[in-house]
Structure formats: C-alpha cells, structure tokens
Amino acid sequence: MIFKKEIGEMMLQLTSVSYQKKNTALVKDISGTVHAGDRLTLFGPNGAGKSTLMRLMAGIIQPTTGKIDVSDGLREKNAVGYIPQQLALFENLTVKEHIKFYSKMTGNQSIEFLQEMIENLRLDEMWKKRIHELSGGMKRKVNLAVGLIQQPRIVFLDEPFVGVDLAAKHDMLAWLNRLNERGVTLIFVTHDWQVIHELADRMWMMEQGELLTETTVTDVIEGTQSMDGLASPALQKMISYHS
Amino acid sequence: MITLWKSILCKKTTWMLILVIPLAIWFLVLPTAEETVNQVTVPIIIVDEFDQPLTDELMNDIEEMPFQIKKTDEFDLRPLVKGEAEAIFVMQENIDGRIQSGEIDEIITWYRNENSYVDGLFKEKLASAIMSRAVRAEAANLVETYQVDADWDEVYQYGTRYFEPEPIFQMNFETIGSAGSTEPRASDNTIFFPIIWLYVWLVIGYFTRFLYQWRDQGITERIELVGRSGWYYGSWLLFVLLISGILMLLPLNVIGMLDNTWIFLILAASILFYLLVALFVKKIQGLYVIAISYGIASFVVFMLAAWNLISESWMHLFIPTWFLI
C-alpha cells in the first residue's frame, strides 16, 4: 500500500534555483520548501515557468544554478510520479495493456492497489479499448493512472485536467485526494480554479520565471492575500476573476 | 518488451515498410529486372578490310539475340576501350580460300578487354560456323582427290585432325585495357547492395521516429523516471536489429552476397548511428536532414568506390563502403 509519512517533514528544498536554456532564463532564483503531504499548485500565466519548475523539482532536468535537496525517501526507486501535459500513451495499445506494461516497468505487483485505482478511476469501463478509441477525458484518466502505478510518494501533475468532463474530473480529483490522505504529496500546474479549490492548499504565484509569492488557496479566495504590487495586471486579473 | 514492439507493429505503415513494399519489389520489380537482363544485347564488331562475301554469310548464320553485330572495314580499337563493344573480331584476307584449302588456323583475330564477359559465346558460334564450312570443304576435297588405296580406318582417322591434339578452332587473341582502372570492377550484383542498404536505412529511420514521438509525448521521461531507460533503449535496439536484419540478410542471401563478413557490422553500425542521432539531436527535422543526406551521400560514395573512381580512406566514413573492404 501507499507509504504513509507524517505530514510536515521536508521533501524538497529549493535554494536559489535557476534554469536557463539558450540564453533565456526560464526559472529565476527560486527558493522554497515542499513538505510531505503538501497539496501545492504552481499558478501563473502562460510562460511563467511553472512546467519548467515542476520538471526541475521532479528531477527530469537539472538546475543551471542553485540546488534542490530531496529527502532520502525521494531517492528511492518509484518515489516520483510524473504526469506530463502530453498524453504519454501508446495510441494503439489498450488500457489493459498500458496498466500491465507500466506495472511490469515499475515492478509494482500490488494487485489491491491496482484494483482500487481501476475502480476509482472507472478504468474497467474502457478496459479493452485502444487509446485512440477513447475520448480526451478518458485518455487523461489513463494518463493519470499510468503515472500513479508505481505508488509514488510525490506526484507532479502538469495540466492533468485539460479536456476532462465534470464526471471524469470528479473521479480524478477524488482519487488524488484519497492518495493525499495517505501521505502522497501533490504538486500540480493548472489554470482551473475548481481544481485548485478542491486539490490545493498552497499556491506558488509565478510570473516570468520568478516566484512572486507563496500563499494559501483560502487566502486568495477570501481576498486576505493582496496581490497589489506583487503581480502583474495579467496575474491579478487571473486571481480576481475567481475571487 | 513485447508491448513496446506491439506499439510499433500496430501501425499500418510499419507493415507497409517491412512486408508489403519488399514483397511488391520481389514479385513485381525482380521479374522485370530479369527480363531486362535477358534483353541486354552484346555489341560485337567484325572488321573485314577486304569486304569478303563470306563474312556476311557468317554474320547471317550467327545473328541472333543477344548479339548485336556490326560490320566495318576499318580496324579501330577505341569502341573496345570505351566499353562500347564487348569484342572485336578481325577477318584475315582470303578467308574463304583458306577455309576451302583447310588452312583455318589464325584466320581471325579476337580482341577483348578485361571487362568482356560473354564474348566467348560469340567466339564459339563463330567457330562453329567456320568449322561447318571447313569440314564440308575437307569432305569435298577428299572426294575430289579420291585415294583408292586408303582403307576405312585411315579415312576415319583423317577427320580427327580437326580435334586433336589442339581445340577444333583457334584464333589470334589479344586483351585490350579499358579506359578505367585495370583493377577488376565490382561484380554486377554489387549494385544491389547499396540499394538494399538504402532501403534498410530508411526503415531504421522510420523506427527512429518512434523514439522522437515517444520523447515528445513524455513516454521516454516516464520510463527514465522509473530507472528503466536501459531496458527501453535495449528493446528498441533489439526490435530494429531483428527487423532490419531480416530485411537486409534475406535478399542478400538470395543474390548470393551474404558471404561478406562486414554485413553484420554494417547493419549494427547503421542502427547505432540512428540511436546516437536520436539521443543527441532533439528535433525530428534534424533526424530527417541527417538521415537523408548521409543515406544519399553513402549511396553515391559506394557507387564511386565500386567503380574504382575513388579509393580514399575517408570514404569509409560512409558505412556501406565497408562492404568493399
């Protein structure tokens, strides 16, 4: 089953992390901490550097300067789950084949966990269908499931709900929250306020590669956290639109 | 591993490339090629400076496919040197009279170069035509000068002088150097190798596209995250090696060119080349440019090397030229 870790323990520690590609700074001097069991969203307009920061935190790319310290638990095999923005699926394979393939790849043989995930995400309804036969929302569900097969301690999700209908979104959110209750840390990027509301506690406001401020979702929704002087008109508009 | 292979084999294009097109070439192009080969003519020049009627008679007797015989009264070796003629046969003076008198040795001079292949067939036909005349003439001479004291065995043995101890017919023989190198040129089958390699090269390129596609989709990242990148690239390598191996070795075996020990290395190097490109060139357009440029350049360099037009060490930078080592 999912490893249960006491919430509050440090999992990731970012110290002046920057990332540069072809003389363009995509992430600039970001510091911050992620704790076990956190539900953190990276929020900001397009081009703010959210996806790049998430890839840095997931260890997919390495920072140009600065450092990211990770807890010992995250160094273990299968500790990190990553759900990319693109559908990382084989178009011609069935849902069943995907689950079997990634189970073997990750070495996860926990039938109970797989059955629970299949039921919660209702994957059994499309079990023998090939990916190209599924709707966009269904594909997103499979994409999510495949990224969680190895029962990770921390999950990075890059726009996981694009094109997902309400029913499917409800299933996905419920499953992710259930995992979080068991101690799994969630870090995600989205522009969907419903998702932020239901899945996040903390927010990192980003713009032009910089971390402007760290706040809580409650503060933003209730208007306690003022963005005046901190955010550009575009970001302020994104926030005020909801609140 | 099977799942990864299955995801490639589920594509219709894959089957087109590894089965339909090779079979279509096998069943459609090959018979046409064989027919073309059958229709190839063998240009032969007969030089008769004395314009003797017997030369025309001999030409009429022999003129059949694949020989294309041209008669001239001017002796010129240039067509042979340029490769425009397979062989030149020069008729001596009074050929008819010499045949009638039984003096048939060296009445024709045969010129050929080291690249002439089938002119020997023409020589045999020419010899046969002359011999039939010589034997008839000899028989006529015998009857004309009938010897009453000769017994049957003596006359019977008389005929063997055309066959023993020398061959039935001899002619002067000279080899002429061609315009190119005097080294033997690659065999005609050699042309098939770069064509087969080029096709296999394109097929490997098609399979490499999947690495790019999977990388763009995030599949590669996902697999790398769980520490299975070795397995992932190994599966791809094994699959491509298996398919491209069949595509290359099968036709080479049929045309009898599988005895070259470099073939396996050529195959492995071609696949590794693509894998390295996929690892270091991030955009698929880069792959297309490199694969097409290198493929065409290799084909051209191979042909130049096979024709002995180049013989430099740098040409071995192009993988298919290893076949010529």
Contacts between the chains, C-beta under 8 A, distances in Angstrom:
chain1	res1	chain2	res2	distance
A	58	B	225	7.3
A	59	B	225	7.7
A	60	B	221	5.6
A	60	B	224	7.8
A	60	B	225	7.1
A	77	B	226	6.9
A	77	B	227	5.7
A	78	B	226	5.8
A	80	B	225	5.9
A	81	B	225	8.0
A	82	B	218	7.7
A	82	B	221	6.6
A	82	B	222	6.4
A	82	B	225	5.6
A	84	B	217	7.7
A	84	B	218	3.3
A	84	B	221	6.6
A	84	B	222	7.3
A	85	B	218	7.7
A	86	B	216	6.8
A	86	B	217	4.9
A	86	B	218	4.9
A	87	B	217	6.5
A	87	B	218	8.0
A	88	B	217	5.1
A	88	B	218	3.7
A	88	B	219	4.6
A	88	B	221	7.4
A	88	B	222	5.1
A	89	B	217	7.3
A	89	B	219	7.5
A	90	B	3	7.7
A	90	B	7	4.0
A	90	B	219	7.3
A	91	B	7	7.8
A	92	B	6	7.6
A	92	B	7	5.7
A	92	B	10	3.3
A	92	B	11	6.8
A	93	B	3	6.6
A	93	B	6	6.7
A	93	B	7	5.6
A	93	B	10	7.3
A	97	B	3	5.9
A	97	B	6	7.5
A	100	B	3	7.3
A	101	B	3	4.2
A	101	B	4	7.9
A	102	B	222	7.9
A	105	B	223	6.4
A	105	B	226	5.9
A	105	B	228	5.4
A	105	B	231	7.7
A	106	B	226	4.9
A	146	B	222	7.3
A	147	B	222	6.9
A	150	B	226	6.0
